[in-house]
Amino acid sequence: MAFEFKLPDIGEGVVEGEIVKWLVRKGDQVKEDEPLVEVMTDKATIVIPSPRRGKVVKTRGQEGEIIKVGETLVVIEEEAQEGKKEAMEPQRVRKEHPAAAERSQPLPAGKAPKEGERILATPATRKLARELGVDLSQVSGTGPGGRVTPDDIRQYVAESATPLKAASAVHQERVAETPAVGAPPAAVREKEERVPFRGVRRRIAEKMVRSKTKAPHFTYIEEADVTDLVALRAQLEEAVREQGVKITYLAFIVRAVAKALRQYSFLNATLDEERGEIVLKKYYNIGIAVSTPQGLMVPVIKAADRKSVVELAREIERLARQAREGSIQLEDLRDGTFTITSLGALGGIFATPIINYPEVAILGVHRISTRPVVRDGQIVPREVMYLSLSFDHRVVDGVVGAEFARTVIQYLEKPSLFFLENL
């Protein structure tokens, strides 16, 4: 009997998803709970397992296409068996990274896969391999269960000149595959490469456009003298070095923001336009923008106001690492109330960051540099940084945004008063 499996409701207000990669084809035999397809929502990429055992007779949608919740995803001709299960419940969707789809045949660490065995690697790692022209079957994986990591790819490239030639061949192949309909002349195509606009890149674009369209932005920029903070960080870093904790300035900034949000509740909010209400959040979950091989992700530090600087440092390191490795969980990507974006040493002087909609404010952190500053009538060298804050003017007035910025800066300029307790 043919069973039509529809894209399940995976919660979190998700109404549609993009097909990232089909893991089965028409005619394949599948077992119950065997991965069928990778689907990307605006929250994360998840693996959809099969609810039944049988033969795949139809799949709906090509990679890169959008499918809505409730639409038929795949048709399975069921095998006769006792106790057939009803349609898959939403909670059976695996809220995991796509790497979960590669776990059917665990491999010993450090061993290259045998012919016919599935290679364990995340989509980001596979993309890197394609770009460098590396055959994953030739790479020994050092990750869990023998998974190939980006570092494995880079090591393979460093030890062999062959992939570089292969990369050139891959590039030429992509150029040759440029669509003919409406395409520019051949002489121009030889100097171009066309990359599909989908996946994380398209999701980022959609969110940015929605934010700029829905929320009237205004940006406020101010400088902070963080000389004392620089000194305190150096002292604290020395004190916790044996614990294996790397104290970054971002940990102090998250703590300062979380404390300031308690005083300015309208910045820790969302706007419910349908009901005509401003929703003031009584929890303080700070999102941290992280650049990954797949694109920008925003892991969320839960209850940031109740964590010490050391605890925040550990959490920032964990979330950033998992985001870049592609092992971040859906739980760590949701329920943010305020976002901080930082480019670290590449932070520039100032910027106009785009709000992580539906939040109403975002903080851009820039690099710290030594500058001449007048103190008590004397020109002295001080460690100075700029903070760029963008606000949704429907909810936040200019004076409130400026006061919030000053409060954050006061915490950063006098860390001995605000951070020494319960570090």
Order of alpha helices (4+ residues) and beta strands (2+ residues): beta-beta-beta-beta-beta-beta-beta-beta-alpha-alpha-alpha-alpha-alpha-beta-alpha-alpha-beta-beta-beta-beta-beta-beta-alpha-beta-beta-beta-beta-alpha-alpha
